[in-house]
Amino acid sequence: MAIAFEKQVCLLTGASGGIGEAIAKQLASLGVSLILTGRNTSKLGKLVEVLPGQHTVVCADLTQTDDMEKVVALCRDKSVTMLINNAGITETGSFISAPQGAVDSVIETNLIVPITLTQKLIPILLRAPDARIVNVGSTFGSIGFACHSLYCASKFGLRGWTESLMREYAGTNLHFHYFAPRATQTSINSAQATSMNQALGNAMDTPSDVAQALVDMLYKKQSRRFLGFPEKLFVKINGAFPSLVDAALKKQLPTIKRYMKSRQEEKLS
Ligand SMILES: NC(=O)c1ccc[n+]([C@@H]2O[C@H](COP(=O)([O-])OP(=O)(O)OC[C@H]3O[C@@H](n4cnc5c(N)ncnc54)[C@H](OP(=O)(O)O)[C@@H]3O)[C@@H](O)[C@H]2O)c1
């Protein structure tokens, strides 16, 4: 049965970011009623002004318990039917020089927040006839990429946790989706990351292409969607023959290290 978008009430985290804003625009145009959350009030305010339909904005730092509870209470009031765990951060550079606090902030934002929010919302979502949870992962949730170790740890965790819940809730009205973009043109990528992608010949998608793919995944009720070629082929090869990818990425290592300096290394250089 096709998804009835106009009956969906969706909590979208990271709505103030590049991919979040594009997802909001696509879903609003399909008649979804949105609860938009992020930390940047002014960006959220500007976004809601241009969206068709009636939506709610809630400014929240989801790593803060009180803010998370405020969002959950609103979802209860609005009888939410869809959750898109999209908020995320990154930290690049050599593992050993990661700044203090980076381990906690990346794992908390990208993994613990989606886990906690999902646990709190499942009882509400189970009341809907067709409920969906989309977890926005990454190609780097399947391929360990040098100088992105904390981000990879969080996204590998997100993928495994999603797969487990997908199987735990099989046959119920609650469907889980794991959605993995490749590099995308948003501000999560520093200028150095963009230069690295150019030097390595890695394409970067537009946020609107990514949002369109997410909507298509929802339509088709696909459990998993990996974006981009050759990235999605590498995901498969890495799963079956990781030593082939080890060898290919070893050749890229000097280029990756040239661009992916930690904040501390940048200051020293
Ligand atoms: N861009 C890429 O290359 C790429 C590739 C693969 C996967 N992804 C994934 O796509 C998702 C969206 O990323 P993006 O590219 O759109 O990045 P972005 O433009 O930097 O947006 C990130 C969003 O996450 C929100 N956020 C971060 N920490 C938060 C916190 N503690 N509490 C609440 N919200 C928080 C930000 O809110 P504020 O702006 O209000 O602070 C912002 O709305 C992420 O999960 C990312 O890992 C991105």
PDBQT file of the ligand as one rigid body, heavy atoms in Angstrom, charges set to zero:
ROOT
HETATM    1  N1  LIG A 301      26.611  16.346   3.849  1.00  0.00    +0.000 N 
HETATM    2  C1  LIG A 301      27.182  15.160   3.704  1.00  0.00    +0.000 C 
HETATM    3  O1  LIG A 301      28.234  15.051   3.030  1.00  0.00    +0.000 OA
HETATM    4  C2  LIG A 301      26.564  13.950   4.316  1.00  0.00    +0.000 A 
HETATM    5  C3  LIG A 301      26.887  12.690   3.779  1.00  0.00    +0.000 A 
HETATM    6  C4  LIG A 301      26.333  11.563   4.354  1.00  0.00    +0.000 A 
HETATM    7  C5  LIG A 301      25.489  11.687   5.440  1.00  0.00    +0.000 A 
HETATM    8  N2  LIG A 301      25.191  12.920   5.945  1.00  0.00    +0.000 N 
HETATM    9  C6  LIG A 301      24.310  12.988   7.123  1.00  0.00    +0.000 C 
HETATM   10  O2  LIG A 301      23.193  13.790   6.808  1.00  0.00    +0.000 OA
HETATM   11  C7  LIG A 301      22.666  14.374   8.015  1.00  0.00    +0.000 C 
HETATM   12  C8  LIG A 301      22.429  15.862   7.780  1.00  0.00    +0.000 C 
HETATM   13  O3  LIG A 301      23.681  16.485   7.556  1.00  0.00    +0.000 OA
HETATM   14  P1  LIG A 301      23.864  17.815   6.688  1.00  0.00    +0.000 P 
HETATM   15  O4  LIG A 301      24.803  17.483   5.611  1.00  0.00    +0.000 OA
HETATM   16  O5  LIG A 301      22.563  18.421   6.357  1.00  0.00    +0.000 OA
HETATM   17  O6  LIG A 301      24.655  18.699   7.742  1.00  0.00    +0.000 OA
HETATM   18  P2  LIG A 301      24.392  20.193   8.303  1.00  0.00    +0.000 P 
HETATM   19  O7  LIG A 301      23.985  21.079   7.194  1.00  0.00    +0.000 OA
HETATM   20  O8  LIG A 301      25.588  20.537   9.099  1.00  0.00    +0.000 OA
HETATM   21  O9  LIG A 301      23.136  19.968   9.278  1.00  0.00    +0.000 OA
HETATM   22  C9  LIG A 301      23.253  19.277  10.484  1.00  0.00    +0.000 C 
HETATM   23  C10 LIG A 301      21.978  19.466  11.269  1.00  0.00    +0.000 C 
HETATM   24  O10 LIG A 301      22.090  18.763  12.522  1.00  0.00    +0.000 OA
HETATM   25  C11 LIG A 301      21.672  19.637  13.560  1.00  0.00    +0.000 C 
HETATM   26  N3  LIG A 301      22.316  19.325  14.833  1.00  0.00    +0.000 N 
HETATM   27  C12 LIG A 301      23.620  19.073  15.067  1.00  0.00    +0.000 A 
HETATM   28  N4  LIG A 301      23.822  18.882  16.384  1.00  0.00    +0.000 NA
HETATM   29  C13 LIG A 301      22.614  19.003  16.984  1.00  0.00    +0.000 A 
HETATM   30  C14 LIG A 301      22.170  18.937  18.323  1.00  0.00    +0.000 A 
HETATM   31  N5  LIG A 301      23.010  18.704  19.349  1.00  0.00    +0.000 N 
HETATM   32  N6  LIG A 301      20.848  19.101  18.590  1.00  0.00    +0.000 NA
HETATM   33  C15 LIG A 301      19.988  19.361  17.582  1.00  0.00    +0.000 A 
HETATM   34  N7  LIG A 301      20.346  19.454  16.280  1.00  0.00    +0.000 NA
HETATM   35  C16 LIG A 301      21.650  19.285  16.003  1.00  0.00    +0.000 A 
HETATM   36  C17 LIG A 301      22.099  21.015  13.066  1.00  0.00    +0.000 C 
HETATM   37  O11 LIG A 301      21.386  21.997  13.801  1.00  0.00    +0.000 OA
HETATM   38  P3  LIG A 301      21.896  23.559  13.870  1.00  0.00    +0.000 P 
HETATM   39  O12 LIG A 301      22.305  23.943  12.480  1.00  0.00    +0.000 OA
HETATM   40  O13 LIG A 301      20.669  24.281  14.272  1.00  0.00    +0.000 OA
HETATM   41  O14 LIG A 301      23.020  23.601  14.790  1.00  0.00    +0.000 OA
HETATM   42  C18 LIG A 301      21.695  20.931  11.612  1.00  0.00    +0.000 C 
HETATM   43  O15 LIG A 301      20.305  21.168  11.478  1.00  0.00    +0.000 OA
HETATM   44  C19 LIG A 301      23.700  14.076   9.105  1.00  0.00    +0.000 C 
HETATM   45  O16 LIG A 301      23.257  12.979   9.883  1.00  0.00    +0.000 OA
HETATM   46  C20 LIG A 301      24.943  13.681   8.320  1.00  0.00    +0.000 C 
HETATM   47  O17 LIG A 301      25.792  12.818   9.044  1.00  0.00    +0.000 OA
HETATM   48  C21 LIG A 301      25.701  14.052   5.402  1.00  0.00    +0.000 A 
ENDROOT
TORSDOF 0
